[in-house]
């Protein structure tokens, strides 16, 4: 009699990974197959982890039935799931959930037509000398991993398309990863004429759509999968090429368990499948650029824009001078003048501010009390336009609160909103430019399924004059009619006490600046700042990635920070602050090691959703080994982040 060790799709599998079931004689199962098993009072989907003939000492039930489309996970996926579980300190159940759609056993829906075309239309653009060289080298030498570092507008996407064409000709499947859902409509538009089937996979699609696309990828009907980081776990039958655009983006890092980074998972997939990997960015992460310098990746550069235009001219506006001139507006005189001249020329403007809402805090002008979230103890954000009436919102836990009529400390009615957000920018622009057509792109306006595609179409149809947005529009968007980019508060995010703050700031400002002048004429970028002497601002002004990279890597190497060392962050959440502190310090004591630098501290946001957070940071050559050898009770209910993007 044969028995199967099954991982059941139920939260209890976090505690007990395997359940034993009997295999009836008519079933022919293999490791990785999907089954339906009796569990508690019903039935659950399960994954076969092991098959054996050892008779259990307890009574077992029989497997109910199997999936029609087997295996549920290909061997390479099962091995990847085990690796994710081990490397990122999560349960195998949490890892397996990444690969399996929730609706896998529901009745198959009518097959959705993908982007089918009866005949392929050749929309290939003429390649520059640089593009031809890179394409020929990758196709001829077939490096397992490559990095294309190309300035904004240099034509990386056209190289991706040509590489995908060749892989598809050879009968392979391809994956194109993008960091944000906002980029998906643009890439679909770029590729849809070339490939008969494109599967678009991201968090906005329904579970039914996800399941149907999963089936089509698994059977090989789909040639190209385009999506965000979750698309990594699609069941590729014959994966030949993976392209990761904007590889530097921190949105490739998952912020819930398992806290994987798509780039590291991708490298593991490459080792398991042999697929070629191509990374692309104008501002590569220090980790990736260092790997390229060390020869771990083939390294290529694009130093000219594909359409021949120059990189935009960057002008720095010192907002301290604006205050001296009694200009208390969020727009400098120079920016307001440039907006007027751009609109007069019938061109588009992009204004960037990395904060949504109308105001960042609501303050009593008598006693200074700030309206705070009761659960998180952080200032509530004032929203004037997104709801039926003005309201306060916590952007950390989602709690809503009414706008106070008086101060609950002193009773004063002199309540005022301070700070600025994208909503307020929109309101002020309507006053200054009443005939301009405005659009706003932030989490509050882009919540619907087709929000990004609708905005993309409007921008290209010249139905928007000024686009106001947060970081979601500051990367990868190809909007050729934008000739002016204004950055309203460049200092935002540069002074956060985290070792990656400068890198993130440089990348974000460089990418935002790169949206200007992508057609044949040079664009203009105005960066408003209260600290123009900041080195990051100086490097952005001259488009000097290499200068920034050399400075940043020197300081990282001196302090043994990534990529010259590893970090693991252990997070403790407790209802009482003393308990969180005690647990963190107990772990710190148990981790003492001469080869590592470890410390405990309260989190930057020390209280979120009613719980206090303390972090333990383990820094050194191999911090994971210290955790593997420490007593398990010290880590009970702790959240572990391997290779964290944010350490505070």
N, C-alpha and C positions, 0 to 999 in steps of 0.2 A: 504494500500500500504506500502511495506517495503522499507527502505532506508539503504544504507551502507555508513559508513565513511571509506574512502579508503586512504591509504598512497600510493602515486604514485611514481614510480621509476624514479624520475627526480630531478635534483639539486634544483629546486624551492621548493621542499618539506622541505628543511632546514628552509625556512621562513614560509611556510604554510603547517603544518603537515597533515591536513585532508581535503579531498575533498568529497563532498556528491554526491552520484549517486543513481539512482532508480534501484530497483531489479525487474526484470520482473517476472511474476507469475510462469514461467516454471523453473526458477533458484532456487535451494535450497542451500543457502549459510550458512556458519558458520564463526565465528571470526577465523582468521588465514588462511582463504582460499585465493588462488591466483586468480586474475581476470585480464582480459584485458579490459581497459577502454578508451573511447575517451578522448584525452588530447591535447589541442592546435589544430594543424592541422593533428594530427595522432593518434596513439594508443600507450598506455604504459601499462607495467605490474603494477599491484597494489596489495596491501595486505589489506584485510578487517580487520579493527580495531574495528568496532562496527556496530551492526545492530539495527535499531529502526523504529518506525512508526510515528515519528514526521515529519509532512509535512514542508519542508523548505519554507522560504519566497521568495525564488528565483527559477528560472527555472533550472531544473537539467536534465542531460542526463542519458541514461540507460547504465548499464554495458554491454559490447559487448559480452563477453563469459568468461568461467571459464577454469581453468587448468584441464587436464585429471586426474592428480595425486594430490589429495587433502588430507590434507590441505597443503598449501605452507609452513607454519610453524606449528609444533606441539605446543600445549599449553605451554610446558616447554620452548620451544625456544622463543615464543612470550614474555613470562614473563622475560626471560633472556635478550632479546633485550631491553625491557623497563628499566631493572636494569642497563645495560651498559650505556644507554642514560642518566640516572639520575646520576649515580655514577661518570662517566667520563666527564660530562658536554658537551655532544655532541648531535646533533640532532638525533631523532629517525630514520630518513632516513639514516644517517651515520651508525647507529647501525644495522639496518635491512640489509644493503648491505653486511654485513659480512656473512649472512646466505644464500643469494640467488645468484646462478650463473647467469652471464650476458646472457647466451644463453638459458635460460629456455624455451623460446617459439619457438626456432628454431627447425627444423625437427629433430626428434630423429635419431642419427647415428646408424649404425650397431653396435650391442653390442660388446664391446671389451672383449676378453677373459682375465680373470684375471689369477692369478697364480694357475690354477686348476691341481689337481692330482687325478687320479682314486683311488689310495690307499694311505693311510697315511703311511709314513715311520717313524718309531720310531727313532728319533735322540736325544732322551733325554740323557743328560750327567749325570754321577753319581754325586750326590750331596754331598757336604761336610757336616759335622755335623752342622755347622753354617747355611748353606743354608736350610737344612731339618728343623731345629728349626723354622726359620722365616716363611717358607712355611706353616708348620703345624699350627702355631699360627694365621696367617692371614686367612687361610681356616677355622679354627675352631672358632675363636673369631669373625671373620668378622668385624673388626674395619672399621668405615666409612672412615677414613683417616689414612694413615700410612706413615712413613718415613723410608726408608732403607738407612742408611749411611754406605757405604762399600768402603774400599780402592780401588784404581784402580786395576782392574784385579781380583776382589774378586768374580765375578760371579753373579752380580745383574741381568744380562740379562736372565740367566737360570731361575731365580726365576720368572721374568716377564713372561717368556714363560709358566711355569707351571701354574701360576695363570690364564693366558689367556686361556689355555687349559680347566681348570675347568669351567670358565665362559661360554665358548662356548658349553661345554657339557650340560650345563643347559639351552641352547637355547638363550643365551644372545649375544649382540654385544660388542666389545671391542675397545678401542682407545689407541694407543701407540704414545705418543708425543715425538719428538726429537727436540733439539734446532736448529740444522743446517741441511740443505738439504744434506750436505756432509755425514751425518750419515745414510741417507736413504738406499743406496745400501747395506751397511753392515747388517742392520736389516732385509731387504727383504731377503737377502741370509740366514740369521739365521732362519727366520720363515717360508719360503716358502714351506718347506717339511712338515710342521705340519698342515697347514691350507689350505683348498681348495680355499678360496678366500681372497685376501688381496687387499685393495684399498689404493693406495699411493697418498696422497694429499699434494701438496706444490705449491709454486709460479711458478715453472718451467713448470708445465703441461699446456697444451692448454685449452682454455675456453671450447672447445668441450669435451675434456677428463674430465674436472671438472664437466660438466653438466651430463655426462653419469655416472660418479662415484656417483654423488649426487643422481641420480635416483636409483642406485643399493643399496646404503646405506639406502635410504628411504623405499624401498620395503623389506628390510631385507635380500637381496641376499648376502650381504657382511657381513662376520663375524668379520673381523679385519680391522680397518682403521689405517694406519701408516702415520704420517706426521708431519709437523711443526705446528706452533701455529694456522694457519688458519683451520686446521683439527678439531679444537674444535667446529666449527659451522656446522659440518656435521649433517644431519637430522636423528639421530639415532632413530630407532623404539623401540628398547629394549636395552638400554645401561646398562651394568652390571658392567663394570670395565674400569677405565682409569688409565694408567700408564704414569707418566711424568718423563722421564729420564733426567739426568743432570739438575735437577730442579733449580739449582743456576744460570743458564746461563741468562745473560741480554738480549740475543736475543729473549727471551720469552716476552719481553716488546715491544709493538707496538710503533713506533716513529711518526706515523701520526694519525690523529683523526679517530676513537676513540683510545686514547692512553691507551689501556687496558694492563694488565699483565695477561698472560695465566694462571698463578697459581691462581690468585684471581677469574678469571672467572671460572676456574675449580672447585673451592670450591663452587661457586654459583650453578654450574651445579649439583654438588653432592647433594646440599640441595633440588634441584628441582626434580631430578630423582631418588635419592637413590642409585646411582651407587657407588661402592667402588672406592676410590682414593688411589693410591700408588705412592709416590714420591721417587726418587732415586738419590743419588749423593755421590761422595767421599768427596765433599767440600760443604755441604749444605749452603744456604744463612743464614745469621744471623736471618732473619725473621722466616724461617722455623725451624731452630734448636731451637729457643726460643719457638716457638709454641709447639714443641715436649717436651721440658723441662717442659712447663706449663701444659702438659697433653692434649693439643688439638689434638695431633696426636699420634698414637701408634708409638713407637720408637724402631728400631732394628738396630743392628750394625753387620758388617762383617769385621773382623780384620785380616783375612788371605787371601792370593791369592788362587784362586780355583785350580790352577795347582801346588801349593806348592812352587813356587819360592818366594824369598825375594823381598821386595820393592827395587827399584834400588839404587845403591850407588850414592849419590849426592856429587859432588866436586865443590867447588867455586873457580873460577879463578879471581884474582884481576887484572883488566886490567891496573891499574896504574903501576903495576910491569912490565907489558909488555912494556909500554912506556919507563920505565927506561932502559929496555934491548934493546931499539931502534927497537922494533917490532911495526910497525905502521899498520900492517895488521888487518883486521876485525877478523882474526882467531888467537887465542893465540897459542903459541908453543905446549901446552899440547893438545888442541883440534885438531890441525893438525895431531899430532902424533897418537891420538886416532882414528881419521878418517882412517888413513892409516892402522892401525892394524885391524880395523873392516872390512875394505874392503878386506884385505888379508885373513881374516877368512870367507869370503863369506857371511857376514851378512850385514844388512841394517842400514843406518844412517838417522836420522831425524834432520834437522837443523831448528830452529824456530826463526823467526824475525817478529815482529808484525808491519811491514811496507812494503808496496809494492812499486814498482818502482825501478829506478836505483840510484837516489839521492833525498834527501829531499829538497834541495834548489839549485838555480843557482845564483851565486854571481859574481859581478865585483871585481876583485882583486885590482883594482886601487882605487875605491872610496867606495866600500863596498855595493853598491846598490843590493838588492835582487829582482829577478824577481817575481812579485806578480800578482795574479788574480785581474783584474780591478774591478770585481764585489764583491769579498769577502775580498780583502785586506789580503790574506794569501799567503805564498810562494807556487809557482807552483812546482810540482814534475816532475823531469826529467825521461822520459821513453826512453830507448835506443833500445828496442828490440820488443815491441809489435806492432809497427806500421811500415809503409813502410820506414820511416825515423825518426831519433830522434825528440822528441817532448816534450813540456811541457803541463802538465795536472793539472787542479784544481780538487782535490778529493772531494770538497764540492759541487760544482755546475756543474762539468763536462765540463767546458770550455777548449778548446784546444788553444795552442799558439805555434808559431814556435820558434825554438831555436834561441836566438838573436846572430847576428854576431858581434855586438858591443854594448857597454853600451849606453842607450839613455840618461844618465845623463852626463857622461864625455867623451863619445866617444871611450873609451878604447876597444881593442879587447881581453883583458885578462879576458875572461869569464870562470868560473870554476864551476863544480858541486860538492857540498859538501853533506856529509851525506851518508847514506846507505839504500838500500831497497832490496827486494827479487831478483829483476832483477840483481842487482850488485853482490849479493851473488852468483847467478848462474854463472855469467861471471867469477868471481874470482875462483870458484871451477873448472870450465872447464880448467883454466890455471894450477891449482895445481894438478888436477886429470884428465888428458885428456882422459883416458880410462873408467872412471866411467860413468854409465848411470844415468843421472839426470832427475828429474821431479820437477816442481814448482806448488804449489797450492796457488793461491790468487785470488782476484776478477778479475784480468786481464786474467788469464788462465782458470778459471772455469766457464766461461760465457755460454757455450753451454749446451744443455739439458742433455746430457749423460756424461758430463765431470767427475763428481764424480764417477759414476759407472765404467767408463773406467780406471780411476786412481786406484780405489779399486781393480779392476781385475789385473792390472799390478803389483801392490804391492804384491798381493798374489801369482801371477805367477812368482815372483822373477825377473821381468823385469826392476826393478828400484834399483839402489844402494844407491842413496842419494835423499831424498825428502826434498825440501826446502818449507816452508810454513808459512802462517800467522796463526791467531788464529782459522781459520776454520778447521785446522787439529789438533789442540791442545786439542781436547776434544773427548772422547768417542770412538775414532778409535781403533779397535783391530787389530794390525799389529804384529803378533808374531815373525816376523823375524827381527824386529828392536831391536838392542842391545845397540845402542848408541844414545842419544839425546843431542844435543848441543843448548843452548840458547845463542844467540849472543849478545843481549843487554837487559839484565834483568831489567835495570833501566827504560826502556821505559814504561811510564804509571804510575809509582809508585809515581811520584812527581806532578801529576795533582792536582790542588786545589779543590778537591771534597772529601766529607767525605767517599765515597765508594772506593776510589782509592786503599787503602791497601787491602781491601777485594777482589776486582777484580784482583789485582796483585797476591795475594796469591793463589786464585783459579786457575788462568790461568797457573801460573808456576807449581803448583802441578799437574794439569791435563796434561800439556805437559810432565813433568817428568814421569808421569805414563804410557806413551807410550813405555817406555824402558823395556825390559826384561819381557814381558808378557807370555813367554813360560816357560820352566822349569829352565832356567838359569837366574841368576841375571844380570840386565842391569846396564848401567852406564849413568849418567847425568852430563854434564859439564855446569855450569852456569857462563857466563862471565858477570862481573859487575864492575862498578867504585865505588860502595858503598856497599862492602860486610858486613858492620856493620848494614845495614838496617834490622830491626826486621823481616820484611816479608821474606827476603832472609834466615835469620837464621831459621825461622819456616819451610820454604820449605826444607831446607837442612836436617832437622831431621824428615820430614813428620809429623809434629806436628800440626794437625788441632785443637785439643782440647786446646793447649796452645795459638794458635792464636785467637781462639774463645773467650777464657776467657779474653784476653787482649783487644780485639776489643769491646766486649760487655760492658766492664767496661767504656771505653771512650765514647761509644754511650750513655750509661745510664746517665753518668755525664752531657752530653750536650742535653739530651732528644731527641736524634736522633733515627730514626727507628732502631730497632723495639720498641723503648720506646717512640715514638712520631710519628706524621704524618707530611708529607710535601706536599704542593701543589705549583707547579710552574706556574706562569702566564707569558706568553711571548708576548711582544709587538714588532711588526715589522713595521718600518716606513722608508720612503725614506730619511727623515731628522732626524739626530741624536737627535736634541733638542726635536722634537716631541715625539720620543720614550721615552726619559727621562722624559718629562713632563707627559705623560700618566701613566708611571710606578709610579711616585711620587704622582700623584693624587689618584691612587688606594691605594697606601700605606697609605696615609692620611685618606682615608675612612675606612681602615681596622683596625685602632688602637684598640687594645684589650689587656687587662692586662694578659690574659691567653695564649697569643700567642706571639711568637718572629717573627717579620716580617721585611724584608729589601728589598731594591731595588738596583740593580747594573747592569752595562752593562754585556752582556754575554761574556763568555770566548772567543768565536769567535764573536766579536761585530758587524761584517758586513758580511752577507752571501747573495749571489745572488743580490747584489745591495741594500739591505735593512739593516738598523741598528736594532740591537736587544737589548732590555733591559728586564731584568727579575725581577719579584717580587716573593720572596720566603716567603711562609706563613708556619710557623712551630709551632706545638702545638698539643694538644689533639684532636682537631676536626677542622682543617683548612677549610674543605668544608663548614661548617656552616657559616663561615665568608663570603665566596663568595656568598652563597645563599641569604644572607641578604644585600649584597651591591647593590648600584644602577646599573641597567643593562647597562646603557650607558657607564659606566666605563670599561666594559668588551667587548664592541663592537669590533668585529674582532680580539680579543685577542685569543691566543692559550693556552689552559689550560691542564696541565699535572698533574694528580692526582697520588701520589706515584711515583714520577720520579726516574729513575735509575741514572740519571746524573743531578746535580743541578747547574752546572756552565753555 
